[in-house]
C-alpha cells in the first residue's frame, strides 16, 4: 500500500536554532585553572583549601574529555594513602588502566608481559576499565603514604602495596612516608621503593624507624636528585655512626654515598641530627675536594636543638657558609639556662647571604623573687644576633614568658642596639610572637622597648598560641 503525502501550502518548516558558539580552548583552560589555582599541589597547615573547590574541579572533569584532561592534573596531583581498603582500591584502578590497554594491544584479553605473582585486577575493575583515556598515574606528583598502627611485626598494607605503587608512579616529584619501620618491609618492597622513587626531588619522613643511623644515611643517599629533605620524628635504634665511617672508602667507593648534589633545603626535628648533619658535611667536603660545586644549602630548619647538638649545628652553619639564606632554629629549654654554650658554638657571621632568621622555643622563666638583683633574660639571644653581617630582611622570635614580670626583664635594650646596625637597615619585618594570653600588656611592653622598630613600621607583635612550626 502506497501512502502519498500532499504538500501543505501554508506549512512553515521550523529550522533548528543556531548551534551554541564554539568556545576557544583557551577559555576552557582559564575556567579550570581559576579553580585549580585555589588548590595547592601539596596541602599542609600553611596551605589549606576549601573542599568545595575540589568538588567543583571534579564536576568540571565530567563535562568532556578536554575538561577531564585539564582538571585531573590538579585532582590527582596530591594523593594521600593511609589504609589498606582505600589504597588497594587505588591500585586496582591503576591496574585496570594497564589491563585495558594491554588487552587492546595483545587482542586476546590478557597481558603480554604478566609479572609472576602480581595481584589480579578485580573483575569489576576490569569491566569498568574499558576507557578511551590514558591513566592518571602520570598526573600524581605528590604521594603521601602512612602505615597503620599495630604490632610491629603484623602484616602491613604498605608492604603489599609499595611494589605496585612504585610500578605505576614513575613521575613523582614529592614523596612523604609516615610511620614506617624500614627493616620490617620485605626486601622486594625496599628494593622497588628505592629503584622507582630514587629520583624524587622532595622527601619527607615522619615517625619512621631505622635500625641504625648509618642505615638512615644509606637510605637517604639513594635519592640522588633530592633537593628538599625533611626528617620529623625519625628514630634509630643506634645513632652512633661515627664520622670516620661516613668518610670511609672501600674498593674505590665511599661506604656511605654523599647526599644529592642538588640538596638545597634541610629540615630536622626529633631525628639523629648529629649523624645526618655530619653526613651532609662529609658530602660537601668530598665535593670541594674533587672541585665539584653544587647548589649549596640555602635553607636549614632545625628543631629541638640542645647542648648536645650545638657543636655540630655550629660546624654545619659554618660549612654551608655563604649559600644559606634562611635559618629556622628551635632551641630546647637549656638555651635559657646555658645559652652561652650555644652562642660559643653557633656563629652566624660567616653566613653572608642570610636573609631570614626564625627562632623558636625561647622560654622566659619568672625571675627569682628572693634574688637581690633581677638579672636580664635572654642576653644570649642578643649574642646570637650580634655577629650577623648579612643584610637581613625578616626576623621572628617566638617567646614563652612565664608572666609579665619575666617578660619585662628580656634584654630588649641589647636587641635594640643590634637593630641599629647597618645590616638591619633594610629589614622588612621583625615579628615577636608571645605565646601567653594569661596577662595583658605583653604587646605594649615590646613596642615600648623596641620603639624605633615600631616607628619604622616593621615591628609586628602577636600575642597568643604560635601556630608556626620549625619544619
N, C-alpha and C positions, 0 to 999 in steps of 0.2 A: 504494500500500500504506500503510495506516494503522498507526501504532505507538501502542499505549496503554500509558501508564505507570501502574502500580499504586502506590497510596500505601503507604508503609512506616510502620507504626505506631510503631516504635521509633527512627525516623531523627531525629537531632538536627541541625538546620541550624546550622552554626557561624557566628556573627556576626563580622564583621570587627572587629579590635581597635580600641580607641578611637584616633582620629587624634591625631597629635602636637599638643601645645598650641601655640597661636599666640603667638609671641614679639612683644612690642611693638617698634615701630621704634626706640624709644629704646635698647633693649638691643642691637640690631644696630649702631647708631651707636657705642655705647660700646665694643663689641668692636673695631671697626675703628679708632676714634680712639685707643685704647690702643696699638695697634701703630704707627699713623701718627705719634703724638707722638714716637716714637723716631727718626724720620727727619726731619732738618732740611730746610727748603724750599730752601736754597742751601748744600749741604755745602761745607766748607772744612777747613783744618787744625785750626781750633778746634772744629769741629762735625762730627766723623766719625760714621759709623753702621755698624751691623753689616749686611752684605749679606743675612743670614738674615732680618732684619726686612723688607727689601724683597721677598724671595722669598715670605715669609708673606703680605704685603699683596697680591702678585699672585695667590696662591692664593685669597685671600678674594674677589678680583674675579670669580672663576669660579663662585661659589656661586649667585648670582641677580642680577637687574637692580638690586635695591636695594643689594646689596653692591658691585656693579660701580660704580654711580654715586657711591658714597661713597668707595670705595678709589681710584679713578682720580684723584681730586683731588690726592692726595699722590704717586701713582705718576708722574704726568706733570708735577707742579709744577716740577721741576727737570730740564731737558733739556740735554744736552751733545752737541755735534756737532763732530767733528774729522776727518772724512774723507768722500770722495765716496760710497763704497758705502753706508755707514750713513745718511748724510744724505739721499741720493736715495731710499732705502727709506722714510724717514720722510715725505718729500714725496709719494711715491706713495701712502702710506697716507692722508695728509691729503687728497690729490686724490680718493682712492677714496670717501671720505665725501661730498665735493661731487658727484662723478659720480652716486652713488646717489640722493641727494636731488633733484638737478636732473632726473634721469631720471624719477623718480616724479612730479615736479611737471609736467614737459612731456608725459609719456606717450609719447614716441617714442624714448626711449633716448639722446637727445642733449641737449647743453646748449642753453639758450635764448640765453645771452649768452656765447658762446665767445670768448675773447680771442685774437686772431690771434697766431700764433707760440708759443702756450702748449704746453708739452710734454704729450703724451697719456699717459694713465694706462696702465700695463701691463695687458694683458688679464687676467692672473692677479689683479691687484689689484682690477680691476673685478668679476671673478666672485666674489671673496671679500667684496666690499663690500656685499652685499645685507643690510644690517643694519637693525635697528629701533631703534637707539640713536643719539643725536647724536654729532658729532665731539668728540674730546677736546681740540681745539685751544684752546678757551676755558679749559682747566684749566692750560695751560702758563703759569706766572708768571715763571719764571727761565729764560733761554736763554743758553747759552754756546756760541759758535761760534769755532773755531780753524782757521785756514788751514794747509794742509800746506806743508812746506818745499819748496824747489826754486828754479830760476831765477826771478828776479822777474817776468819777462815771460811765463813759461809760463802756459797757461790754468789757472785755478784753479776748484775746485769751488764756492767761495763766490760767485764772480761769476755762476755759473749758478743757484745755489740761493737766493741772497738775495732776489730778487723774489718767489719762491714762498713763502718763509718769511714775508716781510713781508705777503703777501696773506692768509695764514691766521692768523697770530698777532697778533691785534688787541688782546689784553688783557694784554700783558707788563707786569710790574712791574719786573723787573731784566734788564739786557742786558750781557753780557760779550763783548767782541770781542778776539781774540788773534791776533797775527802777521799783521795785515792792513796792506797798503800802500794807503792810501786812493786815491791817484791812479791806481793800477793797475786799480781796479774800473771797470767801464763806467759811463757817465753814467746809464743806466737803473737799474743796481743802486744807485748812490749816491742817486738821487732817491727810489726806492721805500723804501730803508732809512730815510731822513730823514723821509719822509712818514708811514710806518707806525709807526715806533718813536719818534717825537719826543716822545711823552707818557710814556715810561718814567720811573720815579722814581729808579732806581739805574743808573748807567752805569760800567762798568769797561773800561779799555783797557789791554791788556798786550802789550808788544812790537810796538806798531803804529807806523807811519811816516806822516808828513805832509810835504808839500813845504816849507812854512814854518810858523812858529809862529802867524802870522796865520790860516793855513788851519785849524790846530787849533782856535783860538778860535772861528772862524766855524762849524766843525763842532759844537763844544760848545754854541754859542748856539742851535742849532736845537732842543735838548731843553728846551722851555720849562716843563716840570713837574718838572725834575730836583731831587732832594733830596740825593742822595749821589753824589759824583764821585770816582773813583779812577783815577789815571794811574800806571802802573807800567812803566817802560822804554819810554816813548813818545819816539820820535826824530823830529827835524825837520831837514831839510837846512839850513835857515836859521832861526835862532831870534832874529832881530833885529827883531821887531815893536816899534817904539818906542811910548811912552805916548801921543804925540800922535796916532798912528794909531788907537789904541783909543778916544780921545776925539773923533775927527773926526766931523763931520756932513756928509751930502750929501743935498740935496733934503729936508731936514727929518727925516732918519733917520740914526742912528749907523752908521758904516761897519761896525762890528762890534757886533751887538746885545749888550746886557748879559746876564749869566747869569740863570738862573731865579731868580725872587723867592723860591722855596721852598728854595733851596740852603741846607743846614744842615751838611753834612759834606764835607770835602775831604781827599783823601789823595794825596800825590805822592812819587814816588821815581824817579830816573833820567829825569826829564821836564824840559821848559823851565820850571822853577819860577818864574823871574823874570817871564816873559811871562804865564803863567797867573794868577799872583797879582796882577799889575798889571791884568789884565782883570777879575778879581773885584773888586778895589778900585775900578776905574772904575765898575763897576755899582753898588757901594754908594754911592759919591759921587753918581752920577746919581740914584738913588732918594731920597737925602737932599735933593737939590736940588729935586725935584718934590714933596717931602713924603710919599713913599711909604715905608711901613715893612714889612719882611719878617720872616721867622723869625729871620734872623741866623745866622752861622756858629757852631755850638755845638761842633763837633769838627774839629780840624785835625791831620793826620798827615803829617809832613814828614820824609822820609828823605834821607840824604846831603847835609845842609846844610853848606856850606863857607863860606869867607870871601867868595866872590863872591855868595852868596845871603843873607848875614847881614843886609845893609841892607834888602833888600826883605822878608825874613821879619819883621824888626823892625817895619817900617811896617805890614805886614799884621796882625800881632798887635795893634798899637795901633788899627788901623782897625776890626777886629771887636770890640775893646773888651769890654764887659760881657756880650756874648752867649756868649763862649767858655767852655765848661765842661770840655772835655777837650783836652789837647795831648800829642801824641806827636812827639818830635823825635829824629832820629838824626844826630849830628854826624860829620863825617869826622875824620881824624887831626889835621887842623890845629887842632882845638879844644884839644888838649893843648899844642900849640906856641904858638898865638896866641889863646888863649881870651879874653884881654882885648878883642880886636877883636870877638868875638861879644857879650860882655856889654855892651859900649858901645852896641851896636845893638839888642839884644833886652832889653826891659824888661817884665816880667810884672806890674808894679804896676798897670797900667790894666785888667787882666783881673780885674775884681772878683768874678766868679762862677766862677772857675776852681776845679774840684774835683779833677781828676785830672791828673797830670803824669807822663809816662813818658819817660825819657831813655835813648837807646841809643848805642852806639859810643864809650864812654868808655875809650879806650886809655890804659893807665898804663905808661909805659916804666920800665925799671930805672934808678935814679939812677947818675950817673957816679961810678965808684969813685975816680977821681983828684981829684974835687972836694973842697975843704977842708971845705965845709959842705953837708950834704944839704938840698935845698930841698923844701918841702912840695908835693905834687902836687894838682892839681885844685882849687886855690883859686878858679878861675874858676867852678866848679860852685857853690861857696858864694855867689859874687857873683850867680849866676843865680837862686838860691833866695831870697836875702835880700829883694828888693823885693816878694815876694808878699804881698799883703794880704787875699786871699780865704781863707775857711775851708776849708782843704784836707782831703781825705778819703783820697786814695790817691796815693802816690809810689813810683815804681820806678826804679832805677838799674842799668843793665847795664854792668858794668865788665870790662875785659880786661887784667888786670895781667900784666906780664912774669914776675914772681916775687914771693915773699913779701916781699922787701926793698922792692920798688917799692910793694906794696900797703900796707905799714906806714907809708909816707910820705904817704898820702892825707889830705887836710885833713878828717878826721873831727871834730876839735875845733871847727872853724868850722861844720860842719854841725850838730853837737850844739847849738851856741848858737842856730842858726836854728830848730831844732825846739822850743826852749824858748819861742818867741814864742806869743802867744795864738792866732794864726792856725792853729797846728798842734795846738791843744789837743784838737780833736775828730777828729784823723786816725785812720782805721781800719786802715790798713796802710802800712808803709814796707818795701818789698822791695828787697833788694840782691842782684842776680844776678851771680855771679862766674864768668865763662866760662873757667875754668882748673882742671884737675884734676891739674896737674903736681906740686903741693906741697900738703902738709896744713897746716891751721892758718888758712886764709882766713876761714872762718866764725867761728872763735874770736876772731880779731882784730876783726872787725866788731862782734860782740856786746860785746866789752870796750870798744871806743871809743864805741859808742852804747848804753851800759848803761842809760840812763834809758828809752830807747825799748823796750829788751828787758824792763825791769821792768814797763812798762805793757802788755806783751803784744801790741804792734802791729808789732814788728820781725820780718821774715821774711828768712831768708838762704838762698839756693840756690846751690850750687856745681856747676858743670857747664855744658854747652852750653845757650845760651839759644835755645829754640825759638820764642820770640815774634818777631813781625815788626812793623816800624813801621807798615805799612799792611796 
